[in-house]
Amino acid sequence: MTKAEIVADIAQKTGIEKVAIQATVEEFMSVVKEALARNENVYLRGFGSFITKKRAEKTGRNISKKTTIIIPAHYIPAFKPAKTFVNDVKKNVK
């Protein structure tokens, strides 16, 4: 499902204009990205959590140049679904 399909689905179910929903969805994504960039987690009860995970420093290899490089420690965004979310998906997947 794409962002455009999500917007269309919400518009159909609520009767709100697609433009307003598009702006709301865009702003929601922006707020989540900004919070994660500040290393703040976003918790949505019953849905899940947007969190940052730390990746440890590791050694990588460039096979074509036959060199070893150090990949520094860094943070990545992640999503952890709520238990109710997981249970609903398990029940409804066909």
C-alpha positions in Angstrom: 0.0 0.0 0.0 1.4 3.4 -1.0 1.1 6.7 0.7 -1.4 7.8 -2.0 -3.5 4.7 -1.4 -3.5 5.4 2.4 -4.6 9.0 1.8 -7.4 7.9 -0.6 -8.6 5.2 1.8 -8.7 7.6 4.7 -10.5 10.2 2.5 -13.1 7.6 1.5 -13.7 6.4 5.1 -13.9 9.9 6.7 -15.2 12.2 4.0 -12.3 14.6 4.5 -10.6 16.1 1.5 -7.6 14.3 0.2 -5.5 17.5 0.4 -6.1 17.9 4.1 -5.3 14.2 4.7 -2.2 14.4 2.6 -0.9 17.4 4.6 -1.7 15.5 7.9 0.1 12.4 6.8 3.1 14.4 5.6 3.3 16.3 8.8 3.0 13.1 10.9 5.9 11.6 9.1 7.9 14.8 9.5 7.3 14.9 13.2 8.3 11.3 13.6 11.5 11.8 11.6 12.4 15.0 13.6 11.9 13.2 16.9 14.0 10.2 15.8 16.7 12.6 14.6 16.8 14.1 18.2 17.1 10.5 19.5 13.5 10.6 21.0 11.3 7.6 20.6 7.7 7.9 19.4 5.2 5.7 21.2 1.7 5.1 19.7 -0.3 3.0 22.1 -1.9 0.0 20.4 0.1 0.5 17.2 3.8 0.5 18.0 6.9 2.5 18.7 9.3 4.3 16.3 12.7 3.9 17.9 16.4 4.4 17.2 18.7 1.5 17.5 22.5 1.8 17.9 24.6 -0.2 15.5 28.0 -1.1 16.9 31.3 -0.3 15.1 32.3 -3.2 12.8 34.8 -4.2 10.2 33.6 -4.3 6.6 35.4 -5.5 3.4 35.5 -4.0 0.0 35.8 -7.2 -2.1 36.6 -5.4 -5.4 39.5 -3.4 -3.9 40.5 -6.2 -1.4 40.6 -3.7 1.5 39.2 -3.6 5.0 37.3 -0.6 6.3 35.9 0.3 9.7 32.2 1.1 9.7 31.7 3.5 12.6 28.9 3.1 15.2 25.7 4.7 14.1 22.0 4.9 14.8 19.2 3.6 12.6 15.4 4.1 12.8 13.3 1.0 13.6 9.7 0.2 14.2 8.6 -2.1 17.0 4.9 -3.1 16.7 2.6 -3.3 19.7 1.5 -6.8 20.9 -2.1 -6.0 19.8 -0.8 -5.0 16.4 1.1 -8.2 16.0 -1.8 -10.3 17.2 -4.2 -8.6 14.8 -1.9 -9.2 11.9 -1.4 -12.9 12.8 -5.2 -13.4 13.0 -6.0 -11.6 9.7 -3.2 -12.7 7.3 -4.5 -15.1 4.8 
